[in-house]
Amino acid sequence: MIRALLAPFVVLVLGLGFLEAIRANDYLGQALLTEARRVAGAVASGGPLPLLGVRLTTRPESPLPLLGEKAEGVEVRPRGLRAWVSWPMSSGALEVARGYPLYLPAWGLGFLLAFLSLLWARARVHGVLRRAFGWSWKEAQKRLVALEAAVAALEEGVVVVRGENVVLLNPRARDLLGLAPEALTPLSLRRIWPAMAEATTLSSGEEALPLPTGRPARVRVRRVGEHRVVVFQDQRELLRLAENLTQSRRHLDLLRAQAHEFHNLLHVLAGLLELGRVEEALRLIQSEAEAEAELEAVLSRVEVPLVAALLLGKRRRAHELGVVLTLEGGLPARYAPLSDVLVSAMGHLVDNALEAAGPGGAVRVSFLEEEGGLRVEVWDNGPGLPLGTEALFLPGASGRGTGRGYGLALARAQVRGAGGEMGFRREEGWTVFWIVLGEPWNGRSS
């Protein structure tokens, strides 16, 4: 702190010293000039001629006295100040000069006062920090650096707003708001984020607002005194994280269903063998092999490996739930670039269909190639949808309780991100969710 304040105090002391010297020397010059005038007036009125600083000459410093006019001035010379007057006389010009050394300030006293002021300011700041936070100056500095590093490392954007101005924002907030890294605060909130500035009712709580780049963001606001702390995140990032979590849970469910099915089959085989019914055990193994072969034949029409693996897992899940899952049509290999979108969206739709159909129900997945793209439909004969069309695809919209209703929102967002569309309809007691995707780029003709 002393190093930070030393330079300003030195500059202040030097500035005050120079100002004092200028004013003092100006006063001395005026005093010398007044004395020179007084002496010149006394000599001109017939008084005695002093021995020092006075002369009668026909070659004065200024030609004005020879023309009948008075002249005077103050000069700053290396040896000091010099004031002179020159009056016209009958025999020439009367010149009177007076001099005095330049005034120089006493720097020592100024520097002493500055140093004492510096110590007082340091003690004052330390006292305020200790009373307010219980920290010393060095500890407060370390904590401030640590806090700045923590805020800068956050994946969410953080903006601190006071009134209508942004007084603090972290690097992630600059990226999300489209600001240059060298942008300095304070910044007008209305200029950098109009949607946030117009949301006057959002003084605290959570809301979805568009970013200046047009992307949706999830915004949380907390008021602290006269400041509003705004924490926000790109909703696409939230959807990606939610999708990763959903995929992990889906894989776990599939593995659990497969393990359960194999476990039951092993129990049955063990029981048959223990009872000596070897032929029935062989028939069971053969029937399972035939079912697997039939399933592989059906899945062979799905030439995208990720989608085929998804349907294989869903078939096992459907068997565990007592739901009949059938497949219609085929998926050509040229749609492999869209496999991530298909796996994610179909995973959500088939899961919802299996849950809606329930034990004894039926689910049908169909692939249909249309002009310029692919149409995927997931049918289920469940009870139907409890919500309206518009509310159905909103995050959190579900008729199955809290904590649900994000799957369709995620699926629709991903399909639209790939340039497609998603919707649903009711048809003769079936609920049909459909996905329409265009031809992938590498499958289009030039």
Secondary structure, DSSP 8 states (H G I E B T S, - for coil): -HHHHHHHHHHHHHHHHHHHHHHHHHHHHHHHHHHHHHHHHHHHTT----SSSEEEESS-SSSGGGGT--EEEEEEETTEEEEEEEEEETTEEEEEEEEE------HHHHHHHHHHHHHHHHHHHHHHHHHHHS--HHHHHHHHHHHHHHHHT-SSEEEEEETTEEEEE-HHHHHHHT--TT--S-EEHHHH-HHHHH-TT-SSEEEEEE-TTS-EEEEEEEEETTEEEEEEEEHHHHHHHHHHHHHHHHHHHHHHHHHHHHHHHHHHHHHHHHTT-HHHHHHHHHHHHHHHHHHHHHHTTB--HHHHHHHHHHHHHHHHHT-EEEEES-B-GGGGGGHHHHHHHHHHHHHHHHHHH-TT-EEEEEEEEETTEEEEEEEE-SS--SS-HHHHTSTT--SS-TT---HHHHHHHHHHHTT-EEEEEEETTEEEEEEEEE--GGGS--
